[in-house]
Amino acid sequence: MHGYSCVLISALLLAGCSSAPKKEARVYAAGEKATVGPLIYSIVDTQFAPVLGEDVNNQRTPQNRFVIVQISVSNSSTSDANIPLMTLIDDSGKQFPELADGTGVPRWLGVVRKVSSAQTEAGNVVFDAPAEHYRLRLTEELDDEVSVDIPLSYIHEEQKDLKTTQDAPPMIEIPKK
């Protein structure tokens, strides 16, 4: 009986040591088409904004900066497909989830979004994150990771009248390619 227990414990320990299959990680360069299953993503533009909204009395201010990513998503399948929420990931691995409130974001894609068969949806998604280099993860956390590299040179700062943005963080200039 004691020998049987040792074999059982050893088998359980070995099973616990086996690793799950590793997720595949693919990173596309900014401007390249990124394919995830039937969806084909293109990052069109990216900008930092110190505030959102034109009305001075109703402007939204971020904790860091609003990062607005203009994106297009094409569906190559024969059926409708959901467009998952996206996440910005900085070089240290810190994650910034897509904001659920698109108030003040022109052409906001929304949170619950779908693209019809053989169609393309285009618009903006928004994040609250510091001004730095990111990868935009296009997949849910449990899926294989597919992301697009967004270097600072691909991002520009939205210029606002400084009189209307007194409470906003100071603006920085980032050259656009």
Phi and psi in degrees as a GROMACS rama.xvg file:
@    title "Ramachandran Plot"
@    xaxis  label "Phi"
@    yaxis  label "Psi"
@TYPE xy
-64.407  -40.8161  HIS-2
-62.6734  -39.763  GLY-3
-62.9554  -40.8469  TYR-4
-63.5699  -41.6486  SER-5
-63.2346  -42.0118  CYS-6
-65.2487  -42.5366  VAL-7
-63.4647  -45.3317  LEU-8
-63.5063  -42.4984  ILE-9
-62.1729  -42.4225  SER-10
-63.6119  -41.682  ALA-11
-65.6968  -41.0094  LEU-12
-63.9874  -42.5999  LEU-13
-65.1449  -38.7304  LEU-14
-64.7137  -36.6524  ALA-15
-70.1541  -23.994  GLY-16
-84.1366  -18.0533  CYS-17
-69.1278  143.427  SER-18
-98.6315  149.701  SER-19
-72.9596  157.048  ALA-20
-58.2661  136.605  PRO-21
-72.6434  144.176  LYS-22
-74.3621  143.724  LYS-23
-80.5176  136.039  GLU-24
-117.956  122.129  ALA-25
-121.93  132.594  ARG-26
-122.151  123.028  VAL-27
-98.6517  151.427  TYR-28
-77.1484  152.008  ALA-29
-57.5873  134.967  ALA-30
96.2856  -20.7648  GLY-31
-81.1024  153.836  GLU-32
-80.4724  128.485  LYS-33
-105.995  122.835  ALA-34
-103.881  127.486  THR-35
-131.092  102.419  VAL-36
58.2952  -129.307  GLY-37
-82.5208  -6.95268  PRO-38
-92.4763  137.277  LEU-39
-120.808  115.548  ILE-40
-100.203  143.985  TYR-41
-134.322  127.063  SER-42
-86.9197  117.433  ILE-43
-89.1185  -43.4597  VAL-44
-161.095  158.723  ASP-45
-142.547  138.127  THR-46
-143.574  152.781  GLN-47
-95.6748  142.823  PHE-48
-134.258  130.262  ALA-49
-74.3267  -23.3761  PRO-50
-147.07  163.688  VAL-51
-123.267  139.136  LEU-52
104.318  143.567  GLY-53
-87.6388  -32.0025  GLU-54
-73.9204  116.899  ASP-55
-56.5793  -33.1706  VAL-56
-77.9897  -17.4694  ASN-57
-122.59  21.1386  ASN-58
-71.0155  145.415  GLN-59
-99.3106  136.163  ARG-60
-115.804  139.242  THR-61
-87.1149  168.999  PRO-62
-70.5698  -39.366  GLN-63
-114.356  -92.7519  ASN-64
-141.464  150.159  ARG-65
-81.0082  128.047  PHE-66
-108.929  113.5  VAL-67
-106.71  121.22  ILE-68
-111.844  118.698  VAL-69
-87.4655  125.224  GLN-70
-136.969  150.961  ILE-71
-125.051  142.897  SER-72
-131.234  120.001  VAL-73
-106.823  144.875  SER-74
-109.101  115.34  ASN-75
-93.1264  3.38779  SER-76
-91.9463  177.718  SER-77
-94.7448  5.16481  THR-78
-135.36  163.635  SER-79
-61.813  151.984  ASP-80
-137.521  142.166  ALA-81
-80.9077  142.842  ASN-82
-98.2827  114.549  ILE-83
-71.672  161.849  PRO-84
-64.9209  151.18  LEU-85
-113.568  163.757  MET-86
-139.616  135.594  THR-87
-87.2358  138.697  LEU-88
-128.417  124.064  ILE-89
-83.9019  179.278  ASP-90
-64.9984  -22.3081  ASP-91
-90.1072  -1.80423  SER-92
95.3228  -0.864853  GLY-93
-68.788  136.235  LYS-94
-107.302  141.145  GLN-95
-125.967  106.196  PHE-96
-72.1165  155.212  PRO-97
-60.6028  138.67  GLU-98
-76.1161  141.775  LEU-99
-85.2809  -10.6311  ALA-100
-110.429  113.376  ASP-101
-101.587  18.3562  GLY-102
-56.993  125.836  THR-103
87.9243  -1.44593  GLY-104
-97.2431  115.602  VAL-105
-66.3849  141.476  PRO-106
53.5498  40.8751  ARG-107
-63.9151  132.968  TRP-108
-72.9575  -22.4429  LEU-109
90.6594  179.972  GLY-110
-98.8685  -44.8957  VAL-111
-96.4338  110.295  VAL-112
-139.947  148.973  ARG-113
-141.88  147.267  LYS-114
-121.494  129.71  VAL-115
-71.7986  162.692  SER-116
-54.7436  132.33  SER-117
57.6482  27.8604  ALA-118
-120.971  170.054  GLN-119
-128.924  134.024  THR-120
-109.224  138.89  GLU-121
-136.023  146.175  ALA-122
168.932  -161.052  GLY-123
-116.719  144.791  ASN-124
-118.481  153.62  VAL-125
-132.867  145.093  VAL-126
-133.615  159.7  PHE-127
-113.577  107.332  ASP-128
-155.293  155.95  ALA-129
-65.1506  162.222  PRO-130
-79.2615  101.027  ALA-131
-161.061  -176.04  GLU-132
-75.1065  138.788  HIS-133
-139.024  163.546  TYR-134
-113.747  138.705  ARG-135
-99.8264  108.815  LEU-136
-78.3864  125.722  ARG-137
-95.4302  -8.85914  LEU-138
-114.343  161.454  THR-139
-67.1507  158.442  GLU-140
-60.6882  -29.8059  GLU-141
-84.0543  -14.5141  LEU-142
-85.4836  171.747  ASP-143
-57.8685  137.906  ASP-144
-81.144  124.727  GLU-145
-127.381  126.506  VAL-146
-142.954  166.157  SER-147
-118.891  130.237  VAL-148
-74.2353  128.021  ASP-149
-120.273  90.3966  ILE-150
-70.6965  157.876  PRO-151
-59.1572  -29.8007  LEU-152
-68.1946  -13.5617  SER-153
-93.7383  -1.57631  TYR-154
-114.343  141.675  ILE-155
-126.025  157.234  HIS-156
-89.7165  129.998  GLU-157
-72.4687  129.353  GLU-158
-89.8995  127.617  GLN-159
-122.325  156.399  LYS-160
-63.9754  121.84  ASP-161
-62.2356  -24.1794  LEU-162
-64.631  -29.7097  LYS-163
-94.699  -3.13811  THR-164
-124.259  38.066  THR-165
-59.6183  -33.3885  GLN-166
-89.277  -3.08686  ASP-167
-79.7424  154.912  ALA-168
-60.0688  154.817  PRO-169
-60.5415  145.369  PRO-170
-82.203  149.561  MET-171
-122.74  151.514  ILE-172
-100.84  131.365  GLU-173
-125.684  121.962  ILE-174
-63.5796  143.007  PRO-175
-103.937  136.036  LYS-176
